[in-house]
Amino acid sequence: MSKPETRCNKRLVLQDESEHMKREIVASLLTEILLGLKESNKKTRNRAYEIIVEIGHACVDEDKGGNKENLYNFFNMVAGGLAGESPHMISAAVKGMARLTYEFNDLLSNAFDVLPSTFLLLQRKNREINKVRIF
């Protein structure tokens, strides 16, 4: 994910659009943002983390019509990455969920709901997935 791409993604996601439109935009960009969490370039990786957190804050921003339900839906969208086919995507989803849970205490109950499946994935003998446990 390049720097101009990152800026463009942020603007698209945080624009004042209808709820349905925001959800569609986030869904279309989420894979790219999650994979940015696994980038070797530190600036790109940090920017991907910032975007995940900013989207979370935008979900709960009451001035823009946000609420906790939007945040829960966003968390579940990120958790959907656990069903990815590649180990790279699965570990990126785990990192995204961890960052959101760290930032938003309200997500702890949702995180507990997906922990059993996450633990099953972490038992795989795949190096890419197991590296997430270390960090």
C-alpha positions as CSV (number, residue, x, y, z in Angstrom):
1,M,0.0,0.0,0.0
2,S,1.7,3.2,-1.2
3,K,1.5,6.5,0.5
4,P,-0.8,8.2,-2.0
5,E,-3.0,5.1,-1.9
6,T,-3.1,5.3,1.9
7,R,-4.2,8.9,1.9
8,C,-6.8,8.2,-0.8
9,N,-8.2,5.3,1.3
10,K,-8.5,7.4,4.4
11,R,-10.3,10.2,2.6
12,L,-12.8,7.8,1.0
13,V,-13.6,6.1,4.3
14,L,-13.9,9.2,6.4
15,Q,-16.0,11.2,4.0
16,D,-19.6,12.2,5.0
17,E,-21.6,9.6,3.1
18,S,-24.6,7.5,3.9
19,E,-24.2,4.6,6.3
20,H,-24.6,2.1,3.5
21,M,-22.1,3.8,1.3
22,K,-19.5,4.0,4.1
23,R,-20.0,0.3,4.8
24,E,-19.5,-0.5,1.1
25,I,-16.3,1.6,0.9
26,V,-14.8,0.1,4.1
27,A,-15.6,-3.4,2.9
28,S,-14.0,-2.8,-0.5
29,L,-10.8,-1.3,1.1
30,L,-10.5,-3.5,4.2
31,T,-8.5,-6.3,2.7
32,E,-5.9,-3.8,1.4
33,I,-5.7,-2.0,4.8
34,L,-5.4,-5.3,6.7
35,L,-2.6,-6.5,4.4
36,G,-0.9,-3.1,5.0
37,L,-0.6,-4.3,8.7
38,K,1.9,-6.9,7.4
39,E,4.0,-4.6,5.2
40,S,7.7,-4.7,5.8
41,N,7.9,-0.9,5.4
42,K,7.4,0.6,8.9
43,K,5.7,3.8,7.8
44,T,3.2,1.9,5.7
45,R,2.5,-0.5,8.4
46,N,2.0,2.2,11.0
47,R,-0.3,4.1,8.6
48,A,-2.4,1.0,8.2
49,Y,-2.8,0.7,12.0
50,E,-3.7,4.4,12.1
51,I,-6.4,4.0,9.4
52,I,-7.9,1.0,11.3
53,V,-8.1,3.0,14.5
54,E,-9.5,6.1,12.6
55,I,-12.2,4.0,11.0
56,G,-13.1,2.7,14.4
57,H,-13.3,6.2,15.8
58,A,-15.4,7.3,12.9
59,C,-17.8,4.3,13.6
60,V,-18.5,5.6,17.1
61,D,-18.5,9.4,16.3
62,E,-22.0,10.4,17.4
63,D,-21.6,13.8,15.5
64,K,-21.5,11.8,12.3
65,G,-24.3,9.4,13.2
66,G,-22.0,6.7,14.6
67,N,-22.8,4.3,17.4
68,K,-21.3,1.3,19.1
69,E,-23.2,-1.1,16.8
70,N,-21.2,0.3,13.9
71,L,-18.0,-0.4,15.7
72,Y,-19.1,-3.9,16.4
73,N,-19.9,-4.4,12.8
74,F,-16.5,-3.1,11.8
75,F,-14.8,-5.4,14.2
76,N,-16.7,-8.3,12.8
77,M,-15.7,-7.3,9.3
78,V,-12.0,-7.4,10.4
79,A,-12.6,-10.7,12.1
80,G,-14.0,-12.0,8.8
81,G,-10.4,-11.9,7.6
82,L,-9.8,-15.0,9.7
83,A,-11.7,-16.9,7.0
84,G,-9.1,-15.8,4.5
85,E,-7.4,-18.5,2.4
86,S,-3.8,-17.2,2.9
87,P,-1.9,-17.4,6.1
88,H,-0.8,-13.8,5.4
89,M,-4.4,-12.6,5.5
90,I,-5.3,-14.6,8.6
91,S,-2.4,-13.1,10.5
92,A,-3.2,-9.6,9.3
93,A,-6.8,-10.1,10.6
94,V,-5.5,-11.2,14.0
95,K,-3.3,-8.1,14.2
96,G,-6.2,-5.8,13.2
97,M,-8.5,-7.4,15.8
98,A,-5.8,-7.0,18.4
99,R,-5.3,-3.3,17.6
100,L,-9.0,-2.6,17.7
101,T,-9.5,-4.4,20.9
102,Y,-6.6,-2.5,22.5
103,E,-8.0,0.8,21.3
104,F,-11.7,0.2,22.1
105,N,-12.4,-1.6,25.4
106,D,-16.0,-2.0,24.3
107,L,-14.8,-4.7,21.9
108,L,-13.6,-7.1,24.6
109,S,-16.9,-9.0,24.6
110,N,-16.8,-9.3,20.8
111,A,-13.2,-10.4,20.9
112,F,-14.1,-13.2,23.4
113,D,-16.7,-14.4,20.9
114,V,-14.1,-15.0,18.2
115,L,-11.3,-16.2,20.5
116,P,-12.0,-20.0,20.1
117,S,-11.7,-19.8,16.3
118,T,-8.6,-17.6,16.6
119,F,-7.0,-20.1,18.9
120,L,-7.7,-22.9,16.5
121,L,-6.0,-20.9,13.7
122,L,-3.0,-20.2,15.9
123,Q,-2.5,-24.0,16.4
124,R,-1.7,-24.4,12.7
125,K,1.8,-25.3,11.9
126,N,2.1,-22.3,9.6
127,R,5.0,-20.0,10.3
128,E,3.2,-16.8,9.0
129,I,0.2,-17.4,11.4
130,N,2.4,-18.3,14.4
131,K,4.5,-15.2,14.0
132,V,1.5,-13.2,15.2
133,R,1.6,-14.9,18.6
134,I,5.1,-13.5,19.2
135,F,4.1,-9.8,18.5
